Amino acid sequence: MAVVLVLVGGPVLSALLGGYERTGGGEVAVVRNGGFFDDNKIRQVIGQGSGRTWVGLYSKVHRYPAQQRYYTITSEAKKAETSGVDVVTVPSADGVNMGIEGTLYFTLNLEPAALRAFDDKFGTRKFRGAEGETYFPWEGDQGWLAFLDQIVRPVIDNDLRSQINSFRCAELVSSCALVQNASAPAARQGAQAQSNNANIAKVQTAINTSLAADLRSTLGGDFLTNIRFNLVKVALPDRVQEAVDRAQAAFAQVSEAQARVATAKAEAAANKARQDGYTKCPTCARIEELKALPQGITVYAPGNPNGALLPNK
């Protein structure tokens, strides 16, 4: 009899204990029915940091992040959300491909109705990750990132493309003018830097204005809140940057040569002015000659054709 109780009671007790769930401080959960005779509809929503809650036998718990999340686009592989180097490459108004890096900050809408709708729409679908595997968005960080890559990233790319396309390359990166117009003086870059920063700020503001509406339209609801995009860097393609570096080096060489010419001209002008002064004042010239004599010379015979100098005995 005891053996029967153990064999029967063990699974029953395990099932009963498995019918309780709780969430951590940084997560919420959507619970779906999973019993033998249940449907697969949403049973309940568990808020973040809950105590143990009865969710029913064999129910499925979909956990989602409750805290602020971010999605980083960067050329630094260790900081990128996807594997390897990751930048958004979009053309400027004059056709130069610009590498855009930035970070999207957002929070999942924690209203129970919004969570239910989000799980119905996205929690029952799998999304392909960077390595080729597919995940549900509630399957840990890999699943959440796969969802962002497949659904949110295209919206970011499209917004960046539409905004960057309204500016010329040199309006965002001043050094771009060096390779687009070789006659442009390097001195103009400093004046353009403030304009570049202002234009980048305009791009960021425009993206933050449009991104929330575009995500709402794409996702089909206000599932993401507190959306903010920080535009971190606008970079030129490697080949264009190499051309810029060469142009800057060439301008530096020109500036150096011009400085040498200016120095030579200044020295020549000084010598001419000095000679003119000596012509007008021969005595001044003699005085300068005496000043230039080595120390210890006491006799100086300027009329001597050999220019004799007699030192102290």
C-alpha positions as CSV (number, residue, x, y, z in Angstrom):
1,M,0.0,0.0,0.0
2,A,2.8,2.4,0.9
3,V,4.5,1.7,-2.5
4,V,1.2,2.5,-4.3
5,L,0.9,5.8,-2.4
6,V,4.5,6.7,-3.3
7,L,4.0,5.8,-6.9
8,V,0.7,7.7,-7.2
9,G,1.3,10.5,-4.7
10,G,4.7,11.5,-6.0
11,P,3.6,12.6,-9.4
12,V,0.4,14.2,-8.0
13,L,2.4,16.2,-5.5
14,S,4.9,17.2,-8.1
15,A,2.1,18.4,-10.4
16,L,0.5,20.4,-7.6
17,L,3.7,22.1,-6.6
18,G,4.4,22.8,-10.3
19,G,1.1,24.6,-10.5
20,Y,2.6,27.6,-8.5
21,E,4.8,30.2,-10.2
22,R,6.3,33.6,-9.2
23,T,8.2,36.3,-11.0
24,G,11.4,38.1,-10.2
25,G,11.8,41.9,-9.8
26,G,12.7,42.5,-13.4
27,E,10.1,40.3,-15.2
28,V,6.4,39.8,-15.7
29,A,4.6,36.7,-16.9
30,V,1.7,35.8,-19.1
31,V,0.2,32.4,-18.2
32,R,-1.5,30.2,-20.8
33,N,-3.6,27.1,-20.0
34,G,-1.9,23.8,-20.6
35,G,-3.9,21.1,-18.9
36,F,-5.1,18.0,-20.6
37,F,-8.7,19.3,-20.9
38,D,-7.9,23.1,-21.1
39,D,-7.7,25.3,-24.1
40,N,-4.5,27.3,-24.9
41,K,-5.9,30.7,-24.1
42,I,-4.3,33.2,-21.7
43,R,-5.2,32.4,-18.1
44,Q,-3.7,35.3,-16.2
45,V,-1.0,37.9,-16.0
46,I,1.5,37.9,-13.1
47,G,3.1,41.3,-12.2
48,Q,6.8,41.7,-11.5
49,G,8.2,40.6,-8.1
50,S,5.1,38.5,-7.2
51,G,4.8,35.9,-4.5
52,R,4.0,32.3,-5.4
53,T,0.8,32.3,-7.4
54,W,-1.5,29.4,-8.4
55,V,-1.4,29.1,-12.3
56,G,-3.1,25.8,-12.7
57,L,-1.7,22.4,-13.6
58,Y,0.6,22.2,-16.6
59,S,0.1,25.8,-17.6
60,K,2.8,27.5,-19.7
61,V,4.4,30.6,-18.4
62,H,5.8,33.2,-20.8
63,R,8.2,35.6,-19.0
64,Y,9.0,39.0,-20.4
65,P,11.4,41.8,-19.2
66,A,9.8,44.4,-17.0
67,Q,12.7,46.9,-16.8
68,Q,14.1,49.3,-19.3
69,R,15.8,47.5,-22.1
70,Y,18.1,48.7,-24.9
71,Y,19.1,47.7,-28.4
72,T,22.6,48.8,-29.4
73,I,23.9,49.2,-33.0
74,T,27.6,49.6,-33.1
75,S,30.8,48.6,-35.0
76,E,32.3,47.3,-31.7
77,A,31.5,43.6,-31.7
78,K,31.6,43.3,-27.9
79,K,28.9,46.0,-27.5
80,A,26.7,45.1,-30.4
81,E,23.4,43.3,-29.8
82,T,24.0,41.0,-32.8
83,S,27.1,38.9,-33.3
84,G,30.1,40.6,-35.0
85,V,30.2,44.2,-36.4
86,D,26.8,45.7,-36.8
87,V,26.0,49.2,-38.2
88,V,23.2,50.6,-40.2
89,T,24.5,51.7,-43.6
90,V,22.3,54.2,-45.3
91,P,23.0,56.7,-48.2
92,S,23.2,60.4,-47.7
93,A,21.4,62.8,-50.1
94,D,24.4,62.9,-52.3
95,G,24.8,59.1,-52.4
96,V,27.6,58.5,-49.9
97,N,27.0,55.4,-47.7
98,M,27.0,56.5,-44.0
99,G,27.6,54.1,-41.1
100,I,25.1,54.9,-38.3
101,E,25.6,53.7,-34.7
102,G,23.2,54.3,-31.8
103,T,21.2,52.8,-29.0
104,L,17.4,52.4,-28.7
105,Y,16.0,52.5,-25.2
106,F,12.5,51.3,-24.4
107,T,10.3,49.6,-21.9
108,L,7.7,46.9,-22.5
109,N,4.1,48.1,-21.8
110,L,3.3,46.4,-18.5
111,E,-0.5,47.0,-18.6
112,P,-2.2,43.6,-18.3
113,A,-4.3,44.2,-21.4
114,A,-1.2,45.2,-23.4
115,L,0.7,42.1,-22.2
116,R,-2.1,39.8,-23.2
117,A,-2.3,41.4,-26.7
118,F,1.5,41.3,-27.1
119,D,1.6,37.6,-26.1
120,D,-1.2,36.7,-28.5
121,K,0.5,38.6,-31.3
122,F,4.1,37.7,-30.8
123,G,4.4,35.2,-27.9
124,T,3.0,32.4,-30.0
125,R,5.5,32.9,-32.9
126,K,9.2,32.0,-33.3
127,F,11.8,34.4,-34.6
128,R,15.1,33.6,-36.2
129,G,18.2,34.6,-34.3
130,A,21.6,35.7,-35.6
131,E,23.0,32.2,-35.5
132,G,20.0,30.8,-37.5
133,E,18.1,29.1,-34.6
134,T,14.5,30.1,-34.0
135,Y,13.1,31.2,-30.6
136,F,10.0,32.5,-28.9
137,P,10.4,36.0,-27.6
138,W,10.0,34.7,-24.0
139,E,12.8,32.2,-24.3
140,G,15.4,34.2,-22.5
141,D,17.7,36.9,-23.9
142,Q,18.2,35.0,-27.1
143,G,14.5,34.9,-27.8
144,W,14.0,38.5,-26.9
145,L,16.9,39.6,-29.1
146,A,15.6,37.5,-32.0
147,F,12.2,39.3,-31.7
148,L,14.0,42.7,-31.7
149,D,16.1,41.8,-34.7
150,Q,13.2,40.6,-36.8
151,I,10.5,43.1,-35.8
152,V,12.0,46.3,-34.3
153,R,15.3,46.5,-36.2
154,P,13.8,47.1,-39.7
155,V,11.8,50.0,-38.3
156,I,14.9,51.6,-36.9
157,D,16.7,51.1,-40.2
158,N,13.9,52.6,-42.2
159,D,13.7,55.7,-39.9
160,L,17.4,56.2,-40.1
161,R,17.4,55.9,-43.9
162,S,14.6,58.4,-44.3
163,Q,16.3,61.0,-42.1
164,I,19.9,60.6,-43.3
165,N,18.8,60.8,-46.9
166,S,17.7,64.4,-46.3
167,F,21.3,65.5,-45.6
168,R,24.4,65.7,-47.7
169,C,27.5,63.8,-46.5
170,A,29.4,67.0,-45.6
171,E,26.5,68.2,-43.6
172,L,26.9,65.3,-41.2
173,V,30.7,64.6,-41.4
174,S,32.7,67.8,-42.3
175,S,35.7,65.9,-43.5
176,C,33.6,64.4,-46.3
177,A,34.1,67.8,-48.1
178,L,37.8,67.0,-48.5
179,V,37.2,64.2,-51.0
180,Q,34.1,65.7,-52.6
181,N,35.8,69.0,-53.4
182,A,39.6,68.9,-53.4
183,S,39.8,72.7,-53.5
184,A,37.9,73.1,-50.2
185,P,40.3,74.6,-47.6
186,A,40.9,72.6,-44.5
187,A,40.1,75.7,-42.4
188,R,36.4,75.3,-43.3
189,Q,36.2,72.1,-41.3
190,G,36.2,73.8,-37.9
191,A,33.4,76.1,-39.0
192,Q,31.4,73.1,-40.3
193,A,31.8,71.1,-37.1
194,Q,29.1,73.0,-35.2
195,S,26.8,72.7,-38.2
196,N,27.4,68.9,-38.3
197,N,26.5,68.6,-34.6
198,A,23.3,70.6,-35.1
199,N,22.3,68.4,-38.1
200,I,23.0,65.2,-36.2
201,A,20.9,66.5,-33.4
202,K,18.1,67.2,-35.9
203,V,18.3,63.7,-37.2
204,Q,18.1,62.3,-33.6
205,T,15.1,64.5,-32.8
206,A,13.3,63.5,-36.0
207,I,13.9,59.8,-35.3
208,N,12.6,60.1,-31.8
209,T,9.5,61.9,-33.1
210,S,8.7,59.3,-35.8
211,L,10.0,56.0,-34.2
212,A,7.3,55.7,-31.6
213,A,4.5,56.1,-34.2
214,D,6.3,53.7,-36.7
215,L,6.7,51.0,-34.0
216,R,3.1,51.4,-33.0
217,S,2.0,50.9,-36.6
218,T,4.4,48.0,-37.2
219,L,3.6,46.1,-33.9
220,G,-0.1,46.8,-34.1
221,G,-0.3,48.5,-30.7
222,D,1.5,50.5,-28.0
223,F,3.5,47.5,-26.8
224,L,6.8,49.5,-26.3
225,T,6.8,52.7,-24.2
226,N,9.4,55.3,-23.2
227,I,11.1,55.0,-26.6
228,R,14.3,57.0,-27.0
229,F,17.0,56.7,-29.6
230,N,20.5,58.1,-29.1
231,L,22.5,58.7,-32.3
232,V,26.0,57.9,-31.2
233,K,28.1,58.1,-34.3
234,V,28.0,58.9,-38.1
235,A,30.9,57.3,-39.9
236,L,32.2,57.2,-43.4
237,P,32.9,53.9,-45.3
238,D,36.4,52.7,-44.9
239,R,37.5,53.6,-48.4
240,V,36.1,57.1,-48.1
241,Q,37.7,57.6,-44.7
242,E,41.0,56.5,-46.2
243,A,40.6,59.1,-48.9
244,V,39.8,61.7,-46.3
245,D,43.0,60.7,-44.3
246,R,45.1,61.1,-47.5
247,A,43.5,64.5,-48.2
248,Q,44.1,65.7,-44.7
249,A,47.7,64.6,-44.9
250,A,48.1,66.4,-48.2
251,F,46.6,69.6,-46.7
252,A,49.0,69.3,-43.8
253,Q,52.0,69.1,-46.1
254,V,50.7,72.1,-48.0
255,S,50.2,74.1,-44.8
256,E,53.7,73.1,-43.7
257,A,55.2,74.3,-47.0
258,Q,53.2,77.5,-46.8
259,A,54.6,78.1,-43.3
260,R,58.1,77.6,-44.5
261,V,57.6,80.1,-47.4
262,A,56.0,82.6,-45.0
263,T,59.0,82.2,-42.7
264,A,61.5,82.7,-45.5
265,K,59.6,85.8,-46.7
266,A,59.6,87.2,-43.2
267,E,63.3,86.6,-42.8
268,A,64.0,88.2,-46.2
269,A,61.9,91.2,-45.3
270,A,63.7,91.6,-41.9
271,N,67.1,91.4,-43.6
272,K,66.1,94.0,-46.2
273,A,64.8,96.3,-43.5
274,R,68.0,95.8,-41.5
275,Q,70.2,96.6,-44.6
276,D,68.1,99.7,-45.4
277,G,68.7,100.9,-41.8
278,Y,72.5,100.3,-42.1
279,T,72.6,102.2,-45.4
280,K,70.9,105.2,-43.8
281,C,73.0,104.9,-40.6
282,P,76.6,103.6,-41.3
283,T,77.6,104.2,-37.7
284,C,74.8,101.8,-36.6
285,A,76.3,99.2,-38.9
286,R,79.7,99.7,-37.2
287,I,78.2,99.4,-33.8
288,E,76.5,96.1,-34.9
289,E,79.9,94.9,-36.2
290,L,81.5,95.6,-32.9
291,K,78.8,93.8,-31.0
292,A,79.3,90.8,-33.2
293,L,83.1,90.6,-32.4
294,P,84.3,87.7,-30.3
295,Q,85.0,88.4,-26.6
296,G,88.6,89.4,-25.8
297,I,89.2,91.5,-29.0
298,T,90.5,94.9,-28.0
299,V,91.8,96.3,-31.3
300,Y,89.7,96.4,-34.4
301,A,91.0,97.9,-37.6
302,P,88.2,98.2,-40.1
303,G,90.5,100.0,-42.6
304,N,92.9,97.1,-42.6
305,P,92.4,95.1,-45.9
306,N,93.1,91.9,-44.0
307,G,90.6,92.9,-41.3
308,A,93.2,92.3,-38.6
309,L,91.8,91.5,-35.1
310,L,94.3,91.8,-32.3
311,P,93.4,89.9,-29.1
312,N,94.6,90.6,-25.6
313,K,98.2,89.7,-24.8
